[in-house]
Amino acid sequence: MSTKKRLNVTEILDRAKKAAGVKTDSRLSEILGVDRTTVSVWRRRNTVDVHILSTFCQQFAVSMDWLFLGVDHAAPPADDVTGKILQMLEGMDDEQRRDILRYTQKTELLEELLRQRRA
């Protein structure tokens, strides 16, 4: 006996927004090239256009397993520090990731200046 699991369109669209780095359905609809109401209709009917979302996966280099099922075969183990950092970064928007990069670069520069001063 096979048990079919229904797709959860709300989760799929939320993962798509995360992958695209956007927060609103309106912005996601622009990226997908569909009318603003299309995304809300998908949510209400719990259906999506697989062709549009497969193109989205190619455009944003995300796996269809992850987008549709939330399964990431390449994800590092949860107890791995690098994996935890990557998971944290995935939940951030572009501006937040740029802030972290700037902070890291500033820290590296300060450490280099301290090394030079000690030499």
PyMOL commands that set and color helices and strands:
alter all, ss='L'
color gray80, all
select helices_A, chain A and resi 9-20+25-32+36-45+50-60+64-69+81-90+94-118
alter helices_A, ss='H'
color red, helices_A
deselect
rebuild
show_as cartoon
